[in-house]
């Protein structure tokens, strides 16, 4: 998560805490706070989901790299050594992982290979294909969640700006609370008012 996003979520958390300590019965406040709480909850859920997705993506990518290396450097050369490679080693050189899967599958489909002789290669290619699909799906999910999170952050900022105007009016005669509110909504800190 970007530092800017973390700061904006921290502001939203402080704003909600401030309003718990200084509640208002005005309907405009209550509605804005209700919306802010819902927006903050959605943003936090998206952050948690993105973190989980990032961990899954990292694990899938590591497994993909391991499997691709095993196929390229172990299984395909083994096939070539026993005379079943037929130029496969050269065909996969420089191919990306998706190309590797296609070339090896095409070779295995068209070759007269003894049944069971290269089951490891077949299983490896099937797993690699599945991992590539998983990685693409996780990447799409991450992009979608990033877009949704950006919308929630924008809405959070809009609601805090709305509350800022209400609070400036509400605390116009109480300098201490006005300073406390300014510290709470400040994105960069300090987050607590200085003692006079």
ZAZABA-999903 format. One record per residue: residue number from 1; x, z, y of N, C-alpha, C in turn. Coordinates in steps of 0.2 Angstrom, whole numbers, padded with zeros to 4 digits. Layout:
<atoms>
 num  n_px  n_pz  n_py ca_px ca_pz ca_py  c_px  c_pz  c_py
 NUM     X     Z     Y     X     Z     Y     X     Z     Y
...
</atoms>
This chain:
<atoms>
 num  n_px  n_pz  n_py ca_px ca_pz ca_py  c_px  c_pz  c_py
   1  0004  0000 -0006  0000  0000  0000  0004  0000  0006
   2  0003 -0004  0011  0006 -0004  0017  0006  0002  0021
   3  0011  0003  0025  0011  0010  0029  0006  0010  0034
   4  0004  0004  0037 -0001  0003  0042 -0008  0006  0039
   5 -0009  0003  0032 -0015  0005  0029 -0015  0013  0028
   6 -0010  0016  0025 -0009  0023  0024 -0011  0027  0031
   7 -0008  0025  0036 -0009  0028  0043 -0016  0028  0044
   8 -0020  0022  0044 -0027  0022  0045 -0031  0026  0041
   9 -0030  0026  0035 -0033  0031  0030 -0032  0038  0032
  10 -0026  0040  0034 -0024  0047  0036 -0028  0048  0042
  11 -0029  0044  0047 -0033  0045  0053 -0040  0046  0051
  12 -0043  0042  0046 -0050  0043  0044 -0051  0050  0041
  13 -0046  0052  0037 -0047  0059  0033 -0047  0064  0039
  14 -0042  0064  0044 -0042  0069  0049 -0048  0069  0053
  15 -0051  0063  0054 -0057  0063  0058 -0063  0066  0055
  16 -0063  0065  0048 -0069  0068  0044 -0068  0075  0044
  17 -0061  0078  0043 -0060  0085  0043 -0062  0088  0050
  18 -0060  0084  0056 -0062  0087  0062 -0069  0088  0063
  19 -0073  0083  0061 -0080  0083  0061 -0083  0089  0057
  20 -0080  0090  0051 -0082  0096  0048 -0081  0103  0051
  21 -0076  0103  0055 -0074  0109  0059 -0079  0109  0066
  22 -0080  0103  0068 -0084  0103  0074 -0090  0098  0074
  23 -0095  0100  0070 -0101  0096  0068 -0105  0095  0074
  24 -0109  0090  0074 -0114  0088  0080 -0120  0086  0076
  25 -0126  0088  0079 -0132  0087  0077 -0135  0080  0080
  26 -0132  0077  0084 -0134  0071  0087 -0135  0066  0081
  27 -0140  0062  0081 -0141  0057  0076 -0135  0052  0076
  28 -0133  0050  0082 -0128  0044  0082 -0122  0047  0079
  29 -0120  0053  0080 -0114  0056  0077 -0115  0056  0069
  30 -0120  0059  0067 -0122  0060  0060 -0122  0053  0056
  31 -0125  0048  0059 -0125  0041  0056 -0118  0038  0056
  32 -0114  0039  0062 -0107  0036  0062 -0103  0040  0056
  33 -0103  0046  0056 -0100  0050  0051 -0102  0048  0044
  34 -0108  0047  0043 -0110  0045  0036 -0107  0039  0034
  35 -0107  0034  0039 -0104  0027  0038 -0097  0028  0036
  36 -0094  0032  0040 -0086  0033  0040 -0085  0036  0033
  37 -0088  0041  0031 -0087  0044  0024 -0088  0039  0019
  38 -0093  0035  0019 -0094  0030  0014 -0089  0025  0014
  39 -0087  0023  0020 -0081  0018  0021 -0075  0020  0018
  40 -0073  0027  0020 -0067  0030  0018 -0067  0031  0010
  41 -0073  0032  0007 -0073  0033  0000 -0072  0026 -0004
  42 -0075  0021 -0001 -0074  0014 -0004 -0066  0012 -0003
  43 -0063  0014  0003 -0056  0012  0004 -0052  0016 -0001
  44 -0053  0022 -0002 -0049  0026 -0007 -0050  0024 -0014
  45 -0056  0022 -0016 -0057  0019 -0023 -0053  0013 -0023
  46 -0053  0008 -0018 -0049  0002 -0019 -0042  0003 -0019
  47 -0039  0008 -0015 -0032  0010 -0016 -0030  0012 -0023
  48 -0034  0017 -0026 -0033  0019 -0032 -0033  0013 -0037
  49 -0038  0009 -0037 -0039  0003 -0041 -0033 -0002 -0040
  50 -0031 -0003 -0034 -0025 -0007 -0033 -0019 -0004 -0036
  51 -0018  0003 -0036 -0012  0006 -0039 -0012  0005 -0046
  52 -0018  0006 -0049 -0018  0005 -0057 -0017 -0002 -0058
  53 -0020 -0007 -0055 -0019 -0014 -0056 -0011 -0016 -0055
  54 -0008 -0013 -0050 -0001 -0014 -0049  0003 -0012 -0055
  55  0001 -0006 -0058  0005 -0003 -0064  0004 -0007 -0070
  56 -0002 -0010 -0071 -0004 -0014 -0076  0000 -0021 -0075
  57  0000 -0023 -0069  0003 -0030 -0068  0011 -0029 -0069
  58  0014 -0023 -0067  0021 -0022 -0068  0022 -0022 -0076
  59  0018 -0018 -0080  0019 -0018 -0087  0018 -0025 -0090
  60  0013 -0029 -0088  0012 -0035 -0091  0018 -0040 -0089
  61  0020 -0040 -0083  0026 -0044 -0081  0032 -0042 -0085
  62  0033 -0036 -0086  0039 -0034 -0090  0039 -0036 -0097
  63  0033 -0036 -0100  0032 -0038 -0107  0033 -0045 -0107
  64  0030 -0049 -0102  0030 -0056 -0102  0038 -0058 -0102
  65  0042 -0055 -0098  0049 -0057 -0097  0052 -0056 -0104
  66  0051 -0050 -0107  0054 -0048 -0113  0052 -0053 -0119
  67  0046 -0055 -0119  0043 -0060 -0124  0046 -0067 -0123
  68  0046 -0069 -0117  0049 -0076 -0115  0056 -0076 -0117
  69  0060 -0071 -0115  0067 -0071 -0117  0068 -0071 -0125
  70  0064 -0067 -0128  0064 -0067 -0136  0062 -0074 -0139
  71  0057 -0078 -0136  0056 -0084 -0138  0061 -0089 -0137
  72  0063 -0089 -0130  0069 -0094 -0128  0075 -0093 -0132
  73  0077 -0087 -0132  0084 -0085 -0135  0085 -0083 -0142
  74  0079 -0082 -0145  0079 -0080 -0152  0075 -0084 -0157
  75  0069 -0085 -0156  0064 -0088 -0160  0065 -0096 -0160
  76  0066 -0099 -0154  0067 -0106 -0154  0074 -0108 -0157
  77  0079 -0105 -0155  0086 -0106 -0158  0085 -0106 -0166
  78  0082 -0101 -0168  0081 -0100 -0175  0078 -0106 -0179
  79  0073 -0108 -0175  0069 -0114 -0178  0074 -0120 -0178
  80  0078 -0121 -0173  0083 -0126 -0172  0088 -0126 -0178
  81  0090 -0120 -0179  0096 -0119 -0184  0093 -0121 -0191
  82  0087 -0120 -0193  0085 -0122 -0199  0082 -0129 -0200
  83  0084 -0133 -0194  0082 -0140 -0194  0075 -0141 -0192
  84  0071 -0136 -0190  0064 -0138 -0188  0063 -0138 -0181
  85  0068 -0138 -0177  0068 -0138 -0169  0066 -0144 -0166
  86  0069 -0150 -0169  0068 -0156 -0167  0068 -0157 -0159
  87  0073 -0155 -0156  0073 -0156 -0148  0070 -0151 -0144
  88  0067 -0146 -0148  0063 -0141 -0144  0067 -0137 -0139
  89  0073 -0135 -0142  0077 -0131 -0137  0078 -0134 -0131
  90  0080 -0141 -0131  0081 -0145 -0125  0074 -0145 -0121
  91  0069 -0146 -0124  0062 -0147 -0121  0060 -0141 -0117
  92  0062 -0135 -0119  0060 -0129 -0115  0065 -0127 -0110
  93  0070 -0130 -0110  0075 -0128 -0105  0073 -0129 -0098
  94  0072 -0125 -0094  0070 -0125 -0087  0062 -0125 -0086
  95  0059 -0125 -0092  0051 -0124 -0091  0049 -0117 -0089
  96  0044 -0117 -0085  0042 -0110 -0084  0038 -0107 -0090
  97  0036 -0101 -0089  0032 -0098 -0095  0026 -0102 -0098
  98  0022 -0104 -0093  0016 -0108 -0095  0019 -0115 -0099
  99  0024 -0118 -0096  0026 -0124 -0099  0029 -0122 -0106
 100  0033 -0117 -0107  0035 -0115 -0113  0030 -0114 -0118
 101  0025 -0111 -0116  0019 -0110 -0121  0016 -0117 -0123
 102  0015 -0121 -0118  0013 -0128 -0120  0017 -0132 -0125
 103  0024 -0132 -0123  0029 -0136 -0127  0029 -0133 -0134
 104  0030 -0127 -0135  0030 -0124 -0141  0024 -0125 -0145
 105  0018 -0124 -0142  0012 -0125 -0146  0011 -0132 -0148
 106  0013 -0137 -0144  0013 -0144 -0146  0017 -0145 -0152
 107  0023 -0143 -0151  0028 -0144 -0157  0026 -0141 -0163
 108  0023 -0135 -0163  0021 -0131 -0169  0015 -0135 -0172
 109  0011 -0138 -0168  0005 -0141 -0170  0007 -0148 -0174
 110  0012 -0151 -0171  0014 -0158 -0174  0019 -0158 -0179
 111  0022 -0152 -0180  0028 -0152 -0185  0026 -0150 -0192
 112  0030 -0152 -0196  0028 -0150 -0203  0032 -0144 -0205
 113  0030 -0138 -0203  0034 -0132 -0204  0030 -0128 -0210
 114  0035 -0125 -0214  0032 -0122 -0219  0027 -0116 -0217
 115  0022 -0115 -0221  0017 -0110 -0219  0020 -0103 -0219
 116  0019 -0099 -0214  0022 -0093 -0214  0029 -0092 -0212
 117  0033 -0098 -0211  0040 -0098 -0209  0041 -0095 -0202
 118  0037 -0097 -0198  0038 -0095 -0191  0032 -0092 -0188
 119  0029 -0087 -0191  0023 -0084 -0189  0025 -0079 -0183
 120  0031 -0077 -0183  0034 -0073 -0177  0033 -0077 -0170
 121  0035 -0084 -0171  0035 -0088 -0165  0028 -0090 -0163
 122  0024 -0091 -0168  0017 -0092 -0167  0013 -0086 -0163
 123  0015 -0080 -0166  0012 -0074 -0163  0015 -0073 -0156
 124  0021 -0074 -0155  0024 -0073 -0149  0021 -0078 -0144
 125  0020 -0084 -0145  0017 -0089 -0141  0010 -0087 -0139
 126  0006 -0085 -0144 -0001 -0083 -0143 -0001 -0077 -0138
 127  0004 -0072 -0139  0004 -0066 -0135  0006 -0068 -0128
 128  0011 -0072 -0127  0013 -0075 -0121  0008 -0078 -0117
 129  0004 -0082 -0120 -0002 -0086 -0117 -0007 -0080 -0114
 130 -0008 -0075 -0119 -0013 -0070 -0117 -0010 -0066 -0111
 131 -0004 -0064 -0111 -0001 -0061 -0105 -0001 -0065 -0099
 132  0000 -0071 -0099  0000 -0075 -0093 -0007 -0075 -0090
 133 -0012 -0076 -0094 -0019 -0075 -0092 -0020 -0069 -0089
 134 -0018 -0063 -0092 -0019 -0057 -0090 -0016 -0056 -0083
 135 -0010 -0058 -0082 -0006 -0058 -0076 -0010 -0062 -0070
 136 -0012 -0067 -0072 -0016 -0071 -0067 -0022 -0068 -0065
 137 -0026 -0065 -0070 -0032 -0061 -0068 -0030 -0055 -0064
 138 -0025 -0051 -0065 -0023 -0045 -0062 -0021 -0047 -0054
 139 -0017 -0053 -0054 -0015 -0055 -0047 -0022 -0057 -0043
 140 -0026 -0060 -0046 -0033 -0062 -0042 -0036 -0056 -0040
 141 -0037 -0051 -0045 -0040 -0045 -0043 -0037 -0041 -0038
 142 -0030 -0041 -0038 -0026 -0038 -0032 -0028 -0041 -0026
 143 -0028 -0048 -0025 -0029 -0051 -0019 -0036 -0050 -0017
 144 -0041 -0050 -0021 -0048 -0048 -0019 -0048 -0041 -0017
 145 -0045 -0036 -0020 -0045 -0029 -0018 -0042 -0029 -0011
 146 -0036 -0032 -0010 -0033 -0032 -0004 -0038 -0034  0002
 147 -0041 -0040  0001 -0046 -0042  0006 -0052 -0037  0007
 148 -0054 -0034  0002 -0059 -0029  0003 -0057 -0023  0006
 149 -0051 -0021  0005 -0048 -0015  0008 -0047 -0016  0015
 150 -0044 -0022  0017 -0044 -0024  0024 -0050 -0024  0028
 151 -0056 -0026  0025 -0062 -0025  0028 -0064 -0018  0029
 152 -0063 -0014  0024 -0065 -0007  0024 -0060 -0003  0030
 153 -0054 -0005  0030 -0050 -0002  0035 -0052 -0004  0042
 154 -0054 -0011  0043 -0057 -0013  0049 -0063 -0010  0051
 155 -0067 -0009  0047 -0074 -0005  0048 -0072  0002  0050
 156 -0067  0005  0046 -0065  0012  0048 -0063  0013  0055
 157 -0059  0008  0057 -0056  0008  0064 -0062  0007  0069
 158 -0066  0003  0067 -0072  0002  0072 -0076  0008  0073
 159 -0077  0012  0067 -0081  0018  0067 -0078  0023  0071
 160 -0071  0024  0070 -0067  0029  0074 -0067  0028  0081
 161 -0067  0021  0083 -0067  0019  0090 -0074  0021  0093
 162 -0079  0020  0089 -0086  0022  0091 -0087  0030  0092
 163 -0084  0033  0087 -0084  0041  0088 -0079  0043  0094
 164 -0074  0039  0095 -0070  0041  0101 -0073  0041  0107
 165 -0077  0036  0108 -0081  0036  0114 -0086  0042  0115
 166 -0090  0043  0109 -0094  0049  0109 -0091  0055  0110
 167 -0085  0056  0107 -0081  0063  0108 -0078  0063  0115
 168 -0076  0058  0118 -0073  0059  0125 -0079  0061  0130
 169 -0085  0059  0128 -0091  0061  0132 -0092  0068  0130
 170 -0093  0070  0124 -0095  0076  0122 -0090  0082  0124
 171 -0083  0080  0124 -0078  0085  0125 -0075  0085  0132
 172 -0079  0081  0137 -0076  0080  0143 -0075  0086  0147
 173 -0078  0091  0146 -0077  0097  0150 -0073  0103  0146
 174 -0071  0101  0140 -0067  0105  0136 -0060  0102  0134
 175 -0055  0103  0138 -0049  0100  0138 -0045  0101  0131
 176 -0046  0107  0129 -0043  0109  0122 -0046  0105  0116
 177 -0052  0104  0116 -0055  0100  0111 -0054  0093  0112
 178 -0054  0091  0118 -0052  0084  0120 -0045  0082  0117
 179 -0040  0087  0118 -0033  0086  0116 -0033  0086  0108
 180 -0037  0091  0105 -0037  0091  0098 -0039  0084  0095
 181 -0045  0082  0098 -0048  0075  0096 -0042  0070  0097
 182 -0039  0070  0102 -0034  0064  0104 -0028  0065  0098
 183 -0026  0071  0096 -0021  0071  0091 -0024  0069  0084
 184 -0030  0071  0083 -0033  0069  0076 -0033  0061  0076
 185 -0036  0058  0081 -0037  0050  0080 -0030  0046  0082
 186 -0025  0050  0084 -0019  0046  0085 -0016  0044  0078
 187 -0014  0038  0078 -0012  0035  0071 -0004  0037  0070
 188 -0001  0038  0075  0007  0039  0074  0009  0046  0075
 189  0005  0051  0077  0007  0058  0077  0009  0059  0084
 190  0010  0065  0086  0009  0071  0082  0002  0072  0081
 191  0000  0076  0075 -0007  0076  0073 -0010  0083  0075
 192 -0006  0087  0077 -0009  0094  0080 -0007  0095  0087
 193 -0012  0097  0091 -0010  0098  0098 -0005  0103  0099
 194 -0001  0102  0104  0005  0107  0106  0002  0113  0109
 195  0005  0118  0108  0003  0125  0111  0005  0124  0118
 196  0000  0127  0123  0002  0127  0130  0007  0132  0132
</atoms>
